[in-house]
């Protein structure tokens, strides 16, 4: 999850989102929702 980020960037993200217990779950859900939105937008075009 943290590839390419500095320690300062990682700490800042953790401070902004203290309620996240699983970053993997959060990112997987975001990816699924994003792809669902992309498909919906493409179908409307």
C-alpha angles and dihedrals in degrees: 000000000000101000114142096010126118122235089251092054092048093051091047092054092047090051092049094050107033092153095064109107096174120030089185092058092046093051095043091051091048091050093050092048091047093051091047089053092047091053091048092050092048092050091053094051 
